[in-house]
Amino acid sequence: MRVRRLSACRVKGGEIPVIILENSSSGPGRTELLAEVEKSTGVPSKEILRPSRNRKSARARALYCYLCREKAGVSGTELRRELGIGQSAVSRLTEKGRKLMETSQLVI
């Protein structure tokens, strides 16, 4: 395990250090998944990470959200911040990505 984030939480009377641990052998990271989605869909990573209503970009973004949540264990909040979208949009994209993975022949 490695330290992913070290911060402090303010409480009445002072601060308490907060350490979040990450399992280093948890599988592929976001960078690897982004590269795989880019390779399999043909959509550049900049388009995947940018909010857009372009159909092809939205499908690639949905796959990215699904894979990040399922394979890398990324939280919805982290994806929301990375993609610049709302929490409900992350949930909808994750579900859409799951359906796309089930119906397509993509192997990532």
NORWOQUI-V776703 format. One line per field, one symbol per residue. ss: DSSP state (H for helix, E for strand, - for the rest). burial: # if it has 24 or more other C-alpha atoms within 12 Angstrom, else .. Layout:
ss->???
burial->???
This chain:
ss->-EEEEEEEEEE--EEEEEEEEE-------HHHHHHHHHHHH---HHHHH-----HHHHHHHHHHHHHHHHHH---HHHHHHHH---HHHHHHHHHHHHHHHHH-----
burial->.............................#..######..#.#.#.###.#.....##############.###.#..##.##.#...###.######.##.......
